[in-house]
């Protein structure tokens, strides 16, 4: 495999930083040979893998934010948890809109080899989705427990891959990548900002648990990028474009290291 492998982690709105990283890779003509993503990393990576058209990906994902339901996630709610009935209706409506917007294509049809990571709800095991519907794969990998419904896949019910493998470096290695760039968007938990809504409360509790589980995520990569997203609320999608810009900034600051990875790949294949 001549291109680098990408391992893209999850983390709510912070996952939009992957768009910024892809901007730099595209601009610098860095070849990508394989992509494995978890949660929002799966959505961004999966969409890009279809045809490597980053402008189309940006149009689609930022367009999703303008659809009914996403603005509800960031609105302050005095009750926070538990959710009320209206809250569930808002979220379910958002889930339906999101699924309708995802591509109804087969994973085998991607231009760049791609796999997504989800979690088996019955036992917590990592499930690597390599074939079948792209829509189902991306939905399963990003299905936050208690917020979105599990996705049925081969007699299993799957939820967010962040529970079992947040930055799936090993899976990219299994795909044949010799040099791996990992992007970890939730390396630490911040309490500097107050929760911005009921989903932010849930996600922060969820991610507190994951923070310990994710220690060392991405360490096996040849280069690990960790954009400075500490103060960004996890579920406030008004910050999506800022996250993309911060991801672009981090990748730009590390472009010489990325180019060195590509140079080493060239030596391997001479």
ROTORGU-456290 format. One line per 2 residues: number of its first residue (from 1); for each residue y, z, x of N, C-alpha, C. Coordinates in steps of 0.02 Angstrom, whole numbers, padded with zeros to 5 digits, always signed. Layout:
<sites>
NUM	Y/Z/X/Y/Z/X/Y/Z/X ~ ...;
</sites>
This chain:
<sites>
1	-00060/+00000/+00042/+00000/+00000/+00000/+00062/+00000/+00044 ~ +00102/-00053/+00040/+00160/-00060/+00084/+00221/-00022/+00061;
3	+00228/-00009/-00003/+00286/+00028/-00028/+00274/+00103/-00026 ~ +00328/+00141/-00031/+00321/+00214/-00033/+00296/+00236/-00101;
5	+00266/+00295/-00103/+00245/+00324/-00167/+00298/+00374/-00190 ~ +00309/+00375/-00256/+00358/+00422/-00285/+00322/+00473/-00327;
7	+00338/+00537/-00316/+00313/+00592/-00358/+00374/+00623/-00391 ~ +00380/+00613/-00457/+00440/+00633/-00493/+00424/+00692/-00539;
9	+00458/+00748/-00527/+00445/+00809/-00565/+00483/+00814/-00630 ~ +00463/+00865/-00669/+00495/+00876/-00734/+00547/+00931/-00731;
11	+00584/+00939/-00786/+00636/+00991/-00789/+00690/+00978/-00840 ~ +00670/+00953/-00899/+00720/+00942/-00951/+00771/+00890/-00931;
13	+00834/+00903/-00949/+00887/+00855/-00934/+00896/+00844/-00859 ~ +00875/+00892/-00819/+00882/+00885/-00746/+00841/+00826/-00720;
15	+00790/+00806/-00758/+00749/+00750/-00738/+00787/+00684/-00737 ~ +00846/+00682/-00766/+00886/+00621/-00763/+00911/+00608/-00692;
17	+00903/+00657/-00648/+00919/+00646/-00577/+00876/+00591/-00547 ~ +00817/+00580/-00576/+00773/+00527/-00550/+00806/+00459/-00556;
19	+00846/+00450/-00607/+00882/+00387/-00615/+00927/+00375/-00555 ~ +00962/+00427/-00534/+01006/+00421/-00476/+00969/+00405/-00412;
21	+00910/+00435/-00404/+00869/+00421/-00345/+00848/+00347/-00346 ~ +00827/+00324/-00404/+00806/+00254/-00410/+00864/+00206/-00397;
23	+00925/+00226/-00416/+00983/+00183/-00401/+00989/+00170/-00326 ~ +00981/+00223/-00287/+00987/+00215/-00215/+00929/+00174/-00187;
25	+00868/+00187/-00209/+00810/+00149/-00185/+00817/+00075/-00201 ~ +00842/+00061/-00261/+00852/-00008/-00282/+00907/-00041/-00240;
27	+00962/-00007/-00231/+01019/-00034/-00194/+01001/-00047/-00121 ~ +00960/-00004/-00093/+00941/-00010/-00022/+00877/-00051/-00013;
29	+00852/-00079/-00068/+00792/-00121/-00066/+00732/-00085/-00035 ~ +00723/-00022/-00054/+00666/+00017/-00031/+00606/-00001/-00074;
31	+00551/-00027/-00046/+00493/-00047/-00086/+00456/+00014/-00114 ~ +00437/+00010/-00177/+00400/+00064/-00210/+00330/+00037/-00227;
33	+00279/+00072/-00201/+00211/+00049/-00210/+00174/+00085/-00265 ~ +00196/+00145/-00284/+00161/+00184/-00336/+00207/+00239/-00361;
35	+00199/+00257/-00425/+00239/+00310/-00455/+00193/+00355/-00495 ~ +00201/+00420/-00486/+00168/+00469/-00529/+00221/+00518/-00553;
37	+00223/+00529/-00618/+00275/+00571/-00646/+00249/+00625/-00692 ~ +00288/+00679/-00697/+00274/+00734/-00742/+00333/+00744/-00788;
39	+00320/+00749/-00853/+00372/+00764/-00902/+00429/+00712/-00899 ~ +00491/+00733/-00887/+00546/+00685/-00884/+00536/+00637/-00825;
41	+00503/+00661/-00773/+00487/+00617/-00717/+00440/+00561/-00737 ~ +00395/+00576/-00785/+00350/+00524/-00811/+00388/+00474/-00853;
43	+00434/+00498/-00894/+00473/+00452/-00936/+00514/+00404/-00894 ~ +00552/+00431/-00846/+00594/+00388/-00804/+00551/+00343/-00760;
45	+00501/+00372/-00728/+00458/+00332/-00684/+00417/+00281/-00721 ~ +00392/+00299/-00780/+00352/+00253/-00820/+00392/+00194/-00844;
47	+00452/+00207/-00869/+00495/+00153/-00892/+00513/+00106/-00835 ~ +00528/+00134/-00777/+00545/+00092/-00720/+00486/+00051/-00696;
49	+00426/+00079/-00699/+00367/+00045/-00674/+00350/-00018/-00714 ~ +00374/-00023/-00775/+00357/-00081/-00817/+00383/-00146/-00789;
51	+00446/-00147/-00766/+00472/-00211/-00740/+00524/-00202/-00685 ~ +00532/-00140/-00661/+00580/-00125/-00607/+00652/-00145/-00624;
53	+00667/-00143/-00689/+00735/-00160/-00712/+00772/-00095/-00726 ~ +00807/-00069/-00676/+00839/-00004/-00683/+00896/-00005/-00734;
55	+00932/-00060/-00740/+00985/-00064/-00790/+00957/-00056/-00860 ~ +00899/-00086/-00871/+00867/-00081/-00937/+00844/-00009/-00950;
57	+00818/+00024/-00898/+00796/+00093/-00904/+00856/+00138/-00922 ~ +00911/+00129/-00886/+00970/+00170/-00900/+00995/+00159/-00971;
59	+00995/+00097/-00992/+01018/+00081/-01060/+00974/+00115/-01112 ~ +00908/+00115/-01099/+00862/+00144/-01147/+00868/+00220/-01149;
61	+00866/+00253/-01091/+00865/+00326/-01092/+00932/+00356/-01112 ~ +00987/+00326/-01091/+01051/+00352/-01112/+01064/+00335/-01186;
63	+01034/+00280/-01208/+01038/+00263/-01279/+01001/+00314/-01322 ~ +00945/+00341/-01295/+00908/+00392/-01332/+00951/+00453/-01347;
65	+00995/+00469/-01301/+01036/+00529/-01309/+01084/+00522/-01367 ~ +01100/+00461/-01386/+01147/+00450/-01440/+01113/+00450/-01508;
67	+01047/+00454/-01507/+01011/+00452/-01571/+01010/+00522/-01603 ~ +01000/+00522/-01668/+01001/+00585/-01706/+00948/+00633/-01680;
69	+00968/+00696/-01670/+00921/+00747/-01648/+00937/+00776/-01581 ~ +00956/+00734/-01532/+00967/+00760/-01465/+01027/+00806/-01461;
71	+01079/+00793/-01500/+01137/+00836/-01497/+01122/+00906/-01524 ~ +01071/+00912/-01566/+01052/+00977/-01594/+01025/+01023/-01540;
73	+00996/+00995/-01488/+00964/+01037/-01437/+01014/+01080/-01399 ~ +01075/+01057/-01393/+01123/+01094/-01352/+01169/+01139/-01393;
75	+01166/+01134/-01459/+01213/+01172/-01500/+01195/+01247/-01500 ~ +01244/+01291/-01489/+01231/+01362/-01489/+01202/+01384/-01557;
77	+01156/+01431/-01555/+01124/+01454/-01616/+01118/+01530/-01610 ~ +01150/+01566/-01655/+01153/+01639/-01649/+01084/+01671/-01651;
79	+01039/+01640/-01688/+00972/+01669/-01695/+00929/+01653/-01634 ~ +00943/+01596/-01601/+00904/+01574/-01544/+00830/+01568/-01562;
81	+00791/+01618/-01552/+00720/+01618/-01567/+00707/+01677/-01614 ~ +00659/+01671/-01661/+00618/+01612/-01673/+00657/+01556/-01707;
83	+00629/+01496/-01704/+00661/+01439/-01737/+00660/+01449/-01813 ~ +00713/+01425/-01846/+00710/+01424/-01918/+00681/+01357/-01940;
85	+00670/+01349/-02005/+00637/+01289/-02031/+00679/+01228/-02016 ~ +00745/+01233/-02025/+00789/+01176/-02011/+00783/+01156/-01938;
87	+00777/+01205/-01894/+00770/+01190/-01823/+00709/+01148/-01809 ~ +00653/+01165/-01840/+00592/+01125/-01832/+00602/+01054/-01857;
89	+00637/+01048/-01913/+00648/+00981/-01942/+00690/+00939/-01895 ~ +00742/+00969/-01866/+00785/+00932/-01819/+00744/+00907/-01760;
91	+00703/+00952/-01733/+00664/+00935/-01673/+00612/+00882/-01689 ~ +00578/+00889/-01745/+00527/+00840/-01764/+00559/+00771/-01776;
93	+00619/+00771/-01804/+00654/+00708/-01814/+00670/+00676/-01746 ~ +00692/+00719/-01699/+00707/+00694/-01632/+00645/+00665/-01599;
95	+00588/+00700/-01607/+00525/+00677/-01576/+00506/+00608/-01603 ~ +00513/+00599/-01669/+00496/+00535/-01699/+00540/+00479/-01671;
97	+00605/+00493/-01667/+00652/+00442/-01640/+00634/+00425/-01567 ~ +00617/+00477/-01529/+00601/+00466/-01459/+00539/+00422/-01451;
99	+00487/+00437/-01489/+00425/+00398/-01484/+00436/+00326/-01505 ~ +00478/+00316/-01556/+00491/+00248/-01579/+00528/+00208/-01525;
101	+00565/+00242/-01483/+00605/+00207/-01432/+00565/+00192/-01369 ~ +00510/+00227/-01358/+00469/+00215/-01299/+00431/+00150/-01306;
103	+00417/+00116/-01251/+00383/+00051/-01254/+00311/+00057/-01278 ~ +00292/+00014/-01324/+00223/+00012/-01349/+00184/-00038/-01308;
105	+00173/-00021/-01244/+00137/-00065/-01198/+00080/-00028/-01166 ~ +00035/-00065/-01134/-00021/-00035/-01099/-00002/-00018/-01027;
107	-00030/+00037/-01002/-00014/+00058/-00934/-00038/+00008/-00882 ~ -00088/-00030/-00899/-00114/-00080/-00851/-00064/-00138/-00841;
109	-00015/-00142/-00884/+00033/-00198/-00880/+00095/-00181/-00839 ~ +00096/-00124/-00806/+00155/-00106/-00766/+00160/-00150/-00704;
111	+00220/-00162/-00682/+00232/-00201/-00621/+00218/-00158/-00559 ~ +00234/-00094/-00564/+00220/-00046/-00510/+00165/+00001/-00536;
113	+00111/+00012/-00498/+00058/+00058/-00520/+00087/+00126/-00540 ~ +00067/+00151/-00598/+00096/+00212/-00626/+00043/+00255/-00660;
115	+00047/+00320/-00649/+00006/+00368/-00687/+00051/+00426/-00708 ~ +00032/+00459/-00763/+00070/+00516/-00788/+00026/+00578/-00789;
117	+00057/+00636/-00780/+00021/+00699/-00780/+00037/+00738/-00843 ~ -00015/+00761/-00877/-00007/+00804/-00936/-00053/+00864/-00927;
119	-00055/+00909/-00977/-00095/+00970/-00972/-00139/+00976/-01033 ~ -00203/+00991/-01022/-00251/+01002/-01077/-00235/+01069/-01109;
121	-00217/+01068/-01173/-00196/+01128/-01208/-00253/+01179/-01214 ~ -00315/+01156/-01212/-00372/+01201/-01222/-00387/+01244/-01161;
123	-00373/+01218/-01101/-00392/+01256/-01041/-00340/+01256/-00985 ~ -00284/+01222/-00996/-00231/+01221/-00946/-00243/+01174/-00888;
125	-00296/+01134/-00892/-00313/+01089/-00837/-00265/+01029/-00834 ~ -00254/+01005/-00774/-00214/+00945/-00764/-00253/+00885/-00789;
127	-00219/+00841/-00825/-00249/+00779/-00849/-00206/+00721/-00823 ~ -00236/+00677/-00785/-00200/+00619/-00758/-00214/+00559/-00802;
129	-00162/+00533/-00833/-00170/+00476/-00880/-00157/+00412/-00841 ~ -00210/+00372/-00836/-00207/+00311/-00796/-00210/+00247/-00837;
131	-00231/+00253/-00900/-00239/+00193/-00941/-00225/+00209/-01014 ~ -00219/+00157/-01053/-00204/+00166/-01123/-00131/+00153/-01139;
133	-00108/+00180/-01194/-00040/+00169/-01218/+00012/+00205/-01174 ~ +00061/+00167/-01151/+00116/+00197/-01114/+00155/+00246/-01157;
135	+00164/+00229/-01220/+00200/+00274/-01266/+00165/+00341/-01271 ~ +00098/+00340/-01280/+00061/+00403/-01285/+00062/+00442/-01220;
137	+00057/+00407/-01164/+00057/+00441/-01099/+00123/+00477/-01087 ~ +00178/+00444/-01100/+00244/+00474/-01088/+00257/+00531/-01138;
139	+00234/+00522/-01199/+00243/+00575/-01250/+00203/+00637/-01231 ~ +00141/+00627/-01208/+00098/+00683/-01189/+00126/+00721/-01130;
141	+00148/+00684/-01080/+00172/+00715/-01018/+00235/+00756/-01029 ~ +00273/+00740/-01081/+00337/+00774/-01093/+00338/+00816/-01156;
143	+00279/+00833/-01183/+00274/+00870/-01245/+00280/+00945/-01232 ~ +00341/+00972/-01236/+00353/+01042/-01222/+00319/+01086/-01275;
145	+00274/+01132/-01255/+00239/+01174/-01304/+00287/+01213/-01347 ~ +00274/+01213/-01412/+00316/+01251/-01458/+00377/+01213/-01481;
147	+00391/+01156/-01449/+00448/+01115/-01468/+00425/+01048/-01496 ~ +00380/+01015/-01461/+00353/+00951/-01483/+00277/+00958/-01494;
149	+00251/+00917/-01538/+00180/+00920/-01554/+00137/+00896/-01496 ~ +00078/+00927/-01485/+00031/+00901/-01435/+00011/+00829/-01452;
151	-00009/+00792/-01402/-00030/+00722/-01411/-00105/+00717/-01401 ~ -00140/+00687/-01448/-00213/+00680/-01442/-00229/+00622/-01395;
153	-00272/+00636/-01346/-00292/+00585/-01297/-00365/+00597/-01279 ~ -00409/+00551/-01298/-00480/+00556/-01282/-00509/+00624/-01301;
155	-00500/+00643/-01363/-00526/+00705/-01391/-00494/+00768/-01362 ~ -00441/+00761/-01324/-00405/+00818/-01298/-00335/+00820/-01328;
157	-00307/+00880/-01332/-00238/+00886/-01354/-00196/+00904/-01293 ~ -00148/+00861/-01278/-00110/+00867/-01216/-00039/+00889/-01228;
159	-00014/+00929/-01181/+00056/+00952/-01182/+00087/+00938/-01113 ~ +00148/+00961/-01105/+00189/+00946/-01046/+00151/+00957/-00980;
161	+00153/+00906/-00937/+00120/+00909/-00873/+00150/+00959/-00825 ~ +00210/+00983/-00840/+00243/+01031/-00795/+00203/+01096/-00791;
163	+00160/+01109/-00840/+00119/+01169/-00841/+00063/+01167/-00790 ~ +00043/+01108/-00769/-00015/+01103/-00724/+00001/+01071/-00656;
165	+00051/+01028/-00653/+00068/+00995/-00589/+00139/+00967/-00594 ~ +00187/+01007/-00574/+00257/+00988/-00585/+00279/+00929/-00541;
167	+00260/+00929/-00478/+00279/+00874/-00433/+00213/+00845/-00405 ~ +00187/+00794/-00437/+00117/+00772/-00425/+00107/+00730/-00361;
169	+00118/+00762/-00304/+00112/+00727/-00240/+00040/+00705/-00227 ~ -00008/+00748/-00241/-00078/+00732/-00227/-00102/+00672/-00266;
171	-00076/+00666/-00327/-00098/+00609/-00368/-00072/+00543/-00339 ~ -00011/+00544/-00311/+00015/+00483/-00280/-00026/+00466/-00218;
173	-00048/+00516/-00182/-00092/+00503/-00124/-00156/+00470/-00146 ~ -00184/+00493/-00202/-00246/+00464/-00228/-00237/+00391/-00248;
175	-00175/+00373/-00265/-00160/+00304/-00284/-00156/+00259/-00223 ~ -00157/+00289/-00163/-00157/+00249/-00102/-00093/+00249/-00063;
177	-00044/+00289/-00084/+00020/+00290/-00048/+00012/+00324/+00020 ~ +00039/+00292/+00071/+00036/+00320/+00139/+00097/+00362/+00156;
179	+00152/+00348/+00123/+00214/+00386/+00132/+00241/+00404/+00063 ~ +00257/+00468/+00054/+00275/+00491/-00013/+00343/+00525/-00014;
181	+00384/+00503/-00062/+00449/+00534/-00076/+00442/+00574/-00141 ~ +00453/+00639/-00138/+00448/+00681/-00197/+00518/+00704/-00218;
183	+00528/+00709/-00284/+00592/+00733/-00310/+00578/+00792/-00356 ~ +00602/+00851/-00335/+00591/+00913/-00371/+00658/+00935/-00400;
185	+00663/+00934/-00466/+00728/+00948/-00498/+00735/+01020/-00522 ~ +00683/+01061/-00516/+00686/+01131/-00537/+00661/+01178/-00482;
187	+00689/+01174/-00422/+00665/+01216/-00368/+00681/+01290/-00375 ~ +00731/+01306/-00418/+00749/+01376/-00427/+00776/+01386/-00497;
189	+00775/+01448/-00519/+00801/+01466/-00585/+00868/+01502/-00577 ~ +00917/+01482/-00615/+00983/+01513/-00611/+00999/+01551/-00675;
191	+01030/+01609/-00667/+01053/+01647/-00724/+01129/+01647/-00727 ~ +01160/+01602/-00689/+01233/+01599/-00687/+01262/+01575/-00752;
193	+01224/+01532/-00788/+01249/+01506/-00851/+01211/+01539/-00908 ~ +01246/+01551/-00964/+01213/+01579/-01022/+01177/+01524/-01060;
195	+01125/+01541/-01099/+01089/+01489/-01136/+01136/+01451/-01182 ~ +01125/+01386/-01190/+01169/+01343/-01229/+01141/+01328/-01298;
197	+01085/+01356/-01316/+01056/+01342/-01381/+00985/+01366/-01383 ~ +00953/+01361/-01441/+00886/+01389/-01449/+00835/+01356/-01404;
199	+00842/+01290/-01393/+00794/+01257/-01349/+00805/+01278/-01277 ~ +00867/+01289/-01258/+00881/+01312/-01190/+00849/+01380/-01177;
201	+00851/+01424/-01227/+00819/+01490/-01221/+00745/+01481/-01209 ~ +00713/+01440/-01250/+00641/+01429/-01243/+00624/+01398/-01176;
203	+00662/+01346/-01157/+00647/+01312/-01094/+00658/+01357/-01034 ~ +00709/+01399/-01036/+00721/+01443/-00979/+00665/+01494/-00973;
205	+00640/+01520/-01029/+00584/+01566/-01027/+00522/+01531/-01000 ~ +00511/+01471/-01025/+00455/+01428/-01005/+00459/+01414/-00929;
207	+00519/+01399/-00905/+00527/+01380/-00835/+00527/+01441/-00788 ~ +00544/+01500/-00814/+00537/+01560/-00773/+00465/+01569/-00752;
209	+00420/+01560/-00800/+00349/+01565/-00785/+00328/+01511/-00735 ~ +00353/+01451/-00746/+00334/+01395/-00704/+00363/+01401/-00634;
211	+00418/+01437/-00627/+00450/+01442/-00562/+00402/+01470/-00510 ~ +00365/+01521/-00529/+00316/+01550/-00482/+00258/+01502/-00471;
213	+00237/+01469/-00525/+00181/+01422/-00519/+00199/+01362/-00476 ~ +00263/+01345/-00475/+00285/+01284/-00440/+00306/+01295/-00368;
215	+00303/+01357/-00344/+00323/+01369/-00275/+00284/+01325/-00228 ~ +00318/+01289/-00186/+00284/+01244/-00139/+00272/+01175/-00167;
217	+00292/+01162/-00230/+00283/+01096/-00259/+00320/+01044/-00217 ~ +00285/+00992/-00200/+00315/+00938/-00162/+00312/+00947/-00087;
219	+00287/+01004/-00064/+00285/+01017/+00009/+00241/+00969/+00047 ~ +00192/+00939/+00013/+00146/+00893/+00046/+00176/+00822/+00053;
221	+00234/+00812/+00024/+00266/+00746/+00029/+00295/+00736/+00098 ~ +00305/+00673/+00117/+00337/+00658/+00181/+00411/+00675/+00179;
223	+00441/+00671/+00119/+00511/+00690/+00110/+00519/+00718/+00040 ~ +00549/+00777/+00036/+00560/+00810/-00028/+00635/+00813/-00042;
225	+00656/+00785/-00099/+00726/+00788/-00120/+00734/+00840/-00175 ~ +00784/+00883/-00168/+00798/+00934/-00218/+00873/+00932/-00235;
227	+00892/+00889/-00282/+00963/+00885/-00301/+00990/+00953/-00323 ~ +01054/+00964/-00312/+01086/+01027/-00329/+01103/+01028/-00404;
229	+01055/+01053/-00443/+01061/+01052/-00516/+01058/+01122/-00545 ~ +01067/+01172/-00503/+01054/+01241/-00523/+01093/+01263/-00584;
231	+01156/+01242/-00591/+01197/+01267/-00646/+01191/+01223/-00709 ~ +01151/+01171/-00707/+01144/+01127/-00765/+01096/+01159/-00815;
233	+01117/+01168/-00878/+01071/+01194/-00929/+01012/+01146/-00940 ~ +00953/+01173/-00950/+00893/+01131/-00953/+00892/+01084/-01013;
235	+00923/+01104/-01068/+00917/+01064/-01129/+00983/+01037/-01154 ~ +01034/+01040/-01114/+01099/+01013/-01135/+01106/+00941/-01111;
237	+01088/+00895/-01154/+01084/+00825/-01134/+01153/+00792/-01125 ~ +01206/+00830/-01138/+01272/+00805/-01122/+01282/+00799/-01047;
239	+01239/+00832/-01008/+01244/+00830/-00935/+01199/+00777/-00904 ~ +01169/+00734/-00945/+01121/+00686/-00918/+01151/+00640/-00866;
241	+01209/+00613/-00880/+01241/+00566/-00832/+01261/+00602/-00768 ~ +01283/+00664/-00774/+01300/+00703/-00714/+01237/+00713/-00671;
243	+01181/+00729/-00703/+01119/+00738/-00666/+01100/+00675/-00629 ~ +01108/+00617/-00662/+01093/+00554/-00629/+01138/+00544/-00568;
245	+01201/+00560/-00575/+01248/+00553/-00519/+01231/+00600/-00461 ~ +01209/+00661/-00478/+01190/+00709/-00425/+01126/+00687/-00390;
247	+01080/+00657/-00428/+01020/+00630/-00397/+01037/+00574/-00349 ~ +01084/+00532/-00370/+01106/+00476/-00327/+01139/+00503/-00264;
249	+01178/+00555/-00270/+01212/+00585/-00212/+01160/+00612/-00162 ~ +01110/+00647/-00187/+01059/+00675/-00143/+01020/+00621/-00108;
251	+01000/+00570/-00145/+00962/+00515/-00114/+01005/+00478/-00063 ~ +01069/+00469/-00078/+01113/+00435/-00031/+01120/+00474/+00034;
253	+01123/+00540/+00028/+01129/+00582/+00088/+01066/+00580/+00131 ~ +01011/+00560/+00101/+00947/+00559/+00137/+00921/+00489/+00149;
255	+00963/+00439/+00141/+00940/+00370/+00145/+00911/+00352/+00213 ~ +00939/+00379/+00267/+00913/+00363/+00333/+00842/+00390/+00342;
257	+00828/+00448/+00314/+00760/+00476/+00316/+00712/+00433/+00275 ~ +00737/+00408/+00219/+00695/+00365/+00176/+00680/+00299/+00212;
259	+00731/+00271/+00244/+00721/+00209/+00281/+00672/+00219/+00339 ~ +00673/+00278/+00369/+00626/+00293/+00423/+00555/+00292/+00397;
261	+00545/+00319/+00336/+00478/+00317/+00306/+00454/+00245/+00298 ~ +00499/+00202/+00276/+00481/+00131/+00267/+00464/+00099/+00334;
263	+00502/+00116/+00386/+00489/+00088/+00453/+00420/+00109/+00478 ~ +00401/+00172/+00464/+00335/+00196/+00484/+00280/+00160/+00446;
265	+00294/+00144/+00383/+00246/+00106/+00343/+00236/+00037/+00373 ~ +00291/+00005/+00393/+00287/-00061/+00423/+00243/-00060/+00485;
267	+00249/-00007/+00525/+00208/+00000/+00585/+00134/+00006/+00568 ~ +00120/+00043/+00514/+00050/+00053/+00493/+00017/-00013/+00473;
269	+00056/-00059/+00445/+00027/-00120/+00419/+00035/-00181/+00465 ~ +00057/-00169/+00525/+00063/-00225/+00573/-00006/-00245/+00599;
</sites>
